[in-house]
Amino acid sequence: MSRFLLFVCCGVFLAVSVPGRGESPTTYVVEPGDTLSDIAQQFDVRLRDLQRYNELANPDRLRVGLELKIPPGPDVPLRYTVRPGDSLSSIAQGHGVTTQTLVDLNELADPDRLSVGQILLIPGSARARPALAPALQRELDRIRVRSGWTHIVIHHSATARGNAQDMDRYHREHRRMVNGLGYHFVIGNGQGMADGEIAIGPRWIAQQDGGHLASPAQNRYSIGICLVGNFDQTRPTARQMDQLRALVRYLQRRAGISNNRVTTHTFINVRPTRCPGRHFPTEAFIRDL
């Protein structure tokens, strides 16, 4: 059941519905003079969570009349709708929680039987900071990282759907790349790969130069990460961005890469390109590191 909070504005009491367990989040319409920080404080949520929840590229530029979704508090579970291709493990990975946590929270009798459209509750604590799935991190930890990686470069596939296997085939057969997939990592969007799923490319396993930039010299020191999607037309999914942040932070620690050397294809490539598209939230992503 929802709770109601009362706020006083210009001498008038305003009732704001606050969702209870498993309910949809409340919303707030931006008024003149509002700042994102003030709104976050008003609803007792973290500024970063409010920015991410609404995919705001520039939190300092709010438009009067904009309807913001207010994330539920840390003790209130998120609601996730199962999509085609989802598995419980991929959903857990995308939210940085264990599969068993989801089984217990949702009282699942058979975790291998999910139906499209099914609603799952995700622990509210999963919002605190995106994390790599433990199994994925163990796999990454086993890889001996060579010296010389100095940059991380973000790309989009420029396709609505895709997966690492199809990209590998395309790079081998059409671009004649002997080592196949030019990226070191691919992150799915729910179309061809699970939303937020991270595929480790053969080049990262073997610590080979990338094939994602036009310059062979840049490929020697740049780690390539490709998000499935055409971000000239749509935004990356929230789960893609969360897993991208978690992966980038991990790679920064392993390779000793500073924030100012995390960039996008358009800013480093020697040939003009719009990749990763005009809807990729570059400023917010870099600032959030």
HUNOR-V572199 format. One record per backbone hydrogen bond with DSSP energy under -0.5 kcal/mol. NH is the residue of the N-H (numbers start at 1). CO is the residue of the C=O. Records with the same first field share a line. If there is no record, write none. Layout:
NH->CO ; CO
This chain:
3->18
5->16
7->14
9->7 ; 12
12->9
14->7
16->5 ; 14
18->3
23->20
28->68
30->28 ; 66
34->31
36->59
39->35
40->36
41->37
42->38
43->39
44->41
45->40
50->46
51->47
52->48
53->49
54->50
55->52
56->51
57->55
61->58
62->60
64->62
65->30
66->63
68->28 ; 66
70->26
71->69
76->73
77->75
78->122
80->120
82->80 ; 118
86->83
91->87
92->88
93->89
94->90
95->91 ; 92
96->92 ; 93
97->92
102->98
103->99
104->100
105->101
106->102
107->103 ; 104
108->103
113->110
114->112
117->82
118->115
120->80 ; 118
122->78
126->123
127->124
128->125
137->133
138->134
139->135
140->136
141->137
142->138
143->140
145->143
149->146
150->148 ; 221
151->221
152->261
153->223
154->263
155->225
157->227
158->229
162->191
167->163
168->164
169->165
170->166
171->167
172->168
173->169
174->170
175->170
177->171
178->176
180->177
184->224
185->224
186->199
187->226
188->197
190->193
192->190
196->188
197->194
199->186 ; 197
200->198
201->184 ; 199
204->201
205->201
206->202
208->203
210->219
211->182
212->182
216->214
219->215
220->216 ; 217
221->217 ; 218
222->218
223->151
225->153
226->185
227->155
228->187
229->159
231->229
233->230
234->230
241->237
242->238
243->239
244->240
245->241
246->242
247->243
248->244
249->245
250->246
251->247
252->248
253->249
254->250
255->251
256->252
257->252
261->258
262->259
263->152 ; 261
265->154
266->275
267->264
268->264 ; 265
269->265
277->274
279->231
280->277
282->280
285->281
286->282
287->283
288->284
289->285 ; 286
